[in-house]
Amino acid sequence: MKFQLKFFALPLVFILIVAIVVGCGCKAEDEDGKFSSKDKINLTYWRLFDDRDTIQPIIDEYQKKNKNITITYKKFSYEDYERQAIDELAAGKGPDIWMIQNDWLPRHKDKLTPMPEEMMNTETYRTTFVDVATDDLVDDNRIYGIPLTVDSLALFWNKDLFNKAGISQPPATWDDLIKDVSRLTKTRGNTVNQSAMALGTATNVSSAANILSWLMMQNGATMIDEAKNQAIFNARHKTEDGQAYYPGISALEFYTSFADPAKQTYSWNSSMLNSIDAFLNSKAAMVLAPSFQVKMLQVKSQSKTPKLQFDVAPAPQIKDGITVNAATYFAEVVSKNCENPDAAWDFLTFLSDKENMQKYHEATQRPPSRKDLVEGFANEQYYGVFSVQAPSAKSFYKVDSNGVDRIFVEMITSVNNGEKAKDAIDKAASEITKLMSGQKAGGEE
C-alpha cells in the first residue's frame, strides 16, 4: 500500500491542481481560447447607445474561442442607467461588465474590480490608448476601465448660414470666431433672432459645464491640486513678464460674454431653445457637440424644409496656444460583484484589441481610443475630426461629477445674473473643495 501511495502521488497532485484551477476560474491555455475550464462562466454585459447587433459579432467571436463562456448583452437608456446599475450592485446583483462615464470613476471605484496586473500593465495601457484614458481610468497604478471610444466636443457649423454671411470657412481659433460673431448674429434689441454661437448660459447649452472647464484648461488653468484635495481653477498665475493672471476667471468671463448684451460677442441668451435644437432649426450658426450628434442631426433634419446643411470642424483653439479638447466618453469596467473577473477582463482586452476596435468603429463611426487607429480614420467625413481630437482630449478629476457639474452650472448662471466672475469662481472653487474634503474616491466618507 505504501508503494501504491507513492505511485499515485504525482497524478493525485496533478488532479488536485487542475481541480483548484477549474474551481477558482483561473486561466489555463488551450488551443481554442484562454479559458479551458469545463465550468460554465456566464457574464452579463450592460451598455448604453449600441444595439445588440453592433457588438454581438465580436461577442460571438470571443465565445467561439472560449466555449465555456456565455456573455449576455443588454442595452439601457441613459436616463435610468446609472441609478439602476447602482441599485442592482448594492443588492449584490447587477452586471459583471458595465459602462461608466469618464468622470465617474472617483464615485464608483469601490464598486469595481481593476484589471489583473499580469494582463496589462499601466505602461502598456498608456502607450496603447490616448492619454486622457490613463488620466481618467488609472488610479493607484491600477487600470479600472478600457474605453472603446474617446469622444470630444467639435464645432458643428451651418453651411447655409455661413454662405449667406459670406464666410467660407469655420473659425479655427477663438479670435477667428469673435470676428465672425457680428456677421452671423441677428438681433433686435436684446432679442437674438439668429445666434452665431450657442454659448454663454448654462441651462440651455448642452454640455455647458464641460465646455467651461475645457475653456479653463485651454487657457492654462489647473483645475485641482496634485493631491486631489482642493479645486484651484480660480488661482492666480503669472505671465512670462511677471504679471498676475487668472486663467480661470478669464475663461469664465469669455464664456459668459456670449450671453451679455453689453459685449461684442453677444449672441445667445437664456430665452432661446436648447443649443442643439437651435442649431437644428437654423437659429444658431455654430454649436459644440460630440460625435453622436452627427447622426441625430442628420435624422432629425430630414423633416426640415430646407434641410439642415452642416459640417463638422475642429473645436476652436487659442491662437498660438497648446491644443486642448474637451473629452466626453464612456469606458467598459468590471463589477466588484463579478464572480469571474479574470474572464470579464479577458473579454474586454479582446474587445479592445486593434482588429475588434476597428470593427466597432466601422459599425458605429465613433472615434477610436487606440493610438494606432487614430490616423486611419482622420479623413472620414464628419467623424474624422473627432478621431483627430482624441489625442488632445482632456478632462479633470471630479470626486462627484454630478455635484461638480451642478456647481459649474450655478457659477455660470450667477454671472449671467450679474455677479462678478471673480466672486462666482471663488465660490465655486470653495464648494468643490468642500465636496472633495467630504467625499473620498470610491464613495467612502
N, C-alpha and C positions, 0 to 999 in steps of 0.2 A: 504493500500500500504506500509505503513511504516513497518507493521508486516511482509509482504511478503519479503521486502528487508532484514530484519533480518534473515528470514527463509532461504533465498538463499545465505546468506553471506558466509557460510562455503564452500558449493560446488563451489561458484564462485572463492573464493580464491584458492581452490584446482585446479580448471581448469586453472587459471592463472599461478600457479606454474608449472603445467605439461607443459603448452604451452611454458613457458620460458626455461624449461629443454630441451624440444624437439628442440626448436629453436636454442639453442646455442650448441647443440650436446653434452651436458654433459652426463656422465654415469648414468645409472639407472639400478639397478639389476633386472633381471628376471630369470626365470628357465632355459632359454636356454643360455644366454650369458650376458655380462656386458652392452650391449647397447640395450635398449628396444625401442629406438626412432623409430617412423614409417617413418621418413625421411630417404631416401636412402643416404648412405655415399659411395662415390667412392674414392678409394685410388690408386694412380699409384705408382708402385714399380720398381725402376731401379736398376739392379745389374750387376755385372761382373761375368765371369767364368762359372756360373751354367746354364744349360739349364732349360727350364720351368719344365720339368718332375721331376727335382731334388727337387724343392721347392714347386711345386703345391699341392702335397698331404697334406702338412702342411697348406697351404693357404685354401684348401678345408675344412679341419677340423675346422679351425677358422671360416670360413664363415657359416658352419653348426650351430655353436654356436652363431653367430651374423648375423642373416639372412638379416639384412638391410645393411650389409657392403659388398661391392664388391672390391676385390683387383686385379688390372690388372698388370701383371708381364711383364717386358721387359728386355731382355738381351742385353748388349752392349759389344763392343770390347774395350780393354783397351786404344788403341791409341787415340781415339776421345772422350772418355767418359767424362773426367773432363771438357774439353772445352765445350762440348755440354751441360753438366749439368749447368755450369756457365752461358752460354748464355741464356738458357731457363729460369733459375731462375731470371736472370736480367730483362727478359721480363715479369716477373710476372707469368710465367707458370712453366714448369718443373715438376719433380717428387714430390710426397708427401713424399716418403721414398726413400732413395738412399744410396750409399756406399761411404765412404771416406777412404783413406789410413790412417794408424795410426798416421802419422806425418803431416796430412793435417789440423787438427783442427784449429791451430792458424790463417791460412789464410782464412778459411771458416766458422769460428764461427758466423760471422754476417749473415750467410745465413741459420742458423739452429735454431730450437726450442728445448730447453732442455726438458728432461723428467719431467713431473709434480712431484714435491717433494713428494706428497702423494702416488704416485705409487710405488716408491722405493727410499729410502734414500741412501746417499753415503756409509754409514757403511754396509748396506746390500749388496750394489754393490761390495764393497771391499772384503767382505767375500765370495761372490758368484763367482767372476771372478778373473783370475790370475792377479797379481799385476800390470803388465805393462798396463793393460786396465785402471786402475784407474789413473796411471801416465799420460797416453795419452789422455783420453777421459773425465776426470772430471776436470772442471775448475770453479773457484769461487764457489766451493761446489755444482755445478750443473752437472748433468750427460748429456753428449751430444751424446753418442753413445754406442751401445752394439755390441761387436764382436761375431760372431758365431764361429770363429776360431782364434787362435793366433799361427801363424806360426813363424818359425825361420830358421836360416841357419844351416844345418847339413853337415857332411863330407860324400860326395859320394866317394867311392873308387872302383877301378877296380881290381876285384879279380884275373884275369889272370895276370895282370902286377905285382901284389904283389906276386903271386905264383912264377913267373919267377925270381923275385928278392930274393926269399927265405924268404919272410916276411909273417908271418901267421896271424897277426892281424893289424888292422888300429891303428894309433897313438892316444893315449888318451890325451897326453899333447903336448905342443909345443916343449918341449925338445925331446920327442919321435919322433916327426915329423922331426925335424932337423937331427936326426940320420938316418932317412930313406931317406932323400933327395939324398944323394950321390948314394944310391943303386937303386933309381928309376929314376934318371935323366940320360939322354944320350945326350951328347953334342959333337960337333966337332968345336973347337974354341969357338966362341961366339954363334954359331948356336945351338939351342935346338931342337933336334930331338924327344925327349920324355921328357916331364916335370913331375917332381914328384908332384908339386903342382901349380895349376893355380892361381898365386898370385904375386903382386908386381907392376902392372901397373894399369891404370885407364880405358882406352877406350875399352880394350878387356877382362876385367874381370867383369863378371856380378856381380852387387851389390857392386862394389869397394868402394864406399863412405860409405855404410852401414858396410862393413867389417872393414874398417879402424877405424870408430868411435867405433865399437864394441871392437876392439883391445885396443883402448884407455881406454874404460870403464873397460875392463878386467884388464888392467894394473893399475887401480886406479885413472885415470884422472877424474876430474869433468868437464863436458862439458860446462855448463853455470852456472852463479851465481844464487843464490836463487831468486833474484828479477827479473830474466829473462831479464836483461838489457845488459849483457856482456858475450861474449864467453871467457872461461878461461881454455880450454883444453891444452893450451900452458904453464900453470902456473907451478911454482916450488912447489914441495912437499918436505917434509923432511922424511928421513928414521928414524927408531927407535933410531939409534945412532946419529941422528942429521945431517946426510949428506944430501946435496941438491940432489934432484932427480926430473927429468922431465918425468913423465909417458907418456905424450902425444908425446913428441919428441921421446922417446924410442920406442913407438908403431909405429910411422911413419918410423923410421929407420928400424925397424924389417920388416914391411910390404914391403917396397921398396927394401930390401936386396934380395928378391927373383928375382928381375929383375936387379941386379947388378953383372956383370961378375966377379968382384973382391971379391965377398963374397962367403962363403962356401954354402950358401943357394941358390945360383943362379940356377934357374930352369925355368925361364919364361922371355919373352920379348915382346915388342910391335908389333913384326912382326908375332906373332903367331895368330892362329884362336881365335875367341871368346872362353872364358873358357868352356862354356857348349858344344860347338861344338868340341873343342879339347878333352874333356872327352868322348864324344860320339864316336869319331874316334880313341880312344885309344892313343891319343897324350899327354894326361895328366892323371896321375895315380890317382889324387885326385882333387876335386873341392868342393867349398862351395856353397850350393844351398838350396832353400826352398822345401817344400814337393811336390808342384805341378810338379816339375821336374821329380819325380819318374815315373809318367805315361807317360810323354812326352818322356823321355829317353827309356822307355820300348817299346813304339810305334815306335819311330824312329829307334831303334836298330834292329827291325825285318828285315829290308832290308840289314843289315850289315853282312858281312862274314869275320871273325867269328862274331857271335852275341855278343854284349857287355854283359859281366857278371859283375854285380856290386852289391854292397850292400851299406847300409847307416849306419853310426856310429855317435855318439855324436860329436859335434864340439870340436876341441882341446881346452883345458883349460891351464892356467898357473899352473905349478906344485905347490901344496900346497896353491893355491890361492882360492878365492871365485868364485864359478861357475857363469859365466855370459854368456848369449847367445844373439844373435842378432835378435831382434824382427822384423818381417815384416808381416803385416796383414791388413785387412780392417774391418771396423765397419759399422753397419747399423745406419743411422741417419734420423731425421725428418726435412724436409724443413721448413723454416720460412714462405713460401707461403702456407703451408698446411692449409686448412680451418677446418680440424678436427684433430688437433694434438693429442688430448687425444686418439682418436681411433687408430691413427697410432702407438703411443707408446704402447697402449694396445696390438696391434698385435705383436710388437717387443718383449714385455715381454713374450707373449705366444710362439713366435718362439724360444726364447732362454731359455725356461724352460728345466729342465733336460731331460724329455722324448723326446721332439722335437729336442733338440740339439743332442741327441744320434741318433735319426733317420737321422738327417742331416749328422752326422759323418759317419754313416754306408753307406750312399749314396755317399759320397764324399771322405771319408778317410782323411779329413783334421783334424788337431789336435783341439780338443775342447777347448773353452776358460773357461769353468766352472771348478772350482777346484774339484768338486765332480765327474768329469768324467775323469780326467787325468789318474788316476791309472788304471782304467778299460781298457784303450786302450794301455797301456805301452808296452805290449808284441807283438803287431802286427808287422809282417814282414814289413820292410821298414819304415812304418809310425809311429810305436811305439816310435821311437827316438824323433820325433817332439812333441808328447804328453808329454814325459818326460821333454823336454827342455822348454816347455811353462811357467812353474812357475818361471824359472830363466831368461826369456827373458827380455831384456831391450832396451829402446830407449831413445832419449832425445828431448827436446823442440826445434823445428825448426820454427822460425817465418815465414819462407818461405822455404819449403822443397826443391823446385826446385833450389832456389838460394843457399842454404846451400850445397846441393849435388854438384852443379857446382863448388863451391869454394873448396870442398874436392877433386874433380877430378883434378882441377888445381894445388892444393897442391901436390898431388901425382906425376903428370906429371912434375912439376918443379923440384922435387927431382930426378926423372928419368933422367932429362936433366942436372943434375949436381949441382943444387942449394943445399946449406946446409939445412938439415932438420930443424934446429932452425929458419933460415930465412924464410923458406917456411911456417912453422906452425905459426910463429908470424904474418906473412902477412895474412894468412887465418883467424886467430882469430880476427884480426883487421877488416877485411872485413865483417865477420859475425856480429861483434859488430855494425858496421855501418848499416848493414841491419836491425838489431834489433832496433836501435835507430830511423830509418827512417820509420819503419812499425810496428804498434802495432797489437796485436792479434785481429783477426776478420777483418783484411784488412783496418782498419782505419788509416789514416795518422796522 
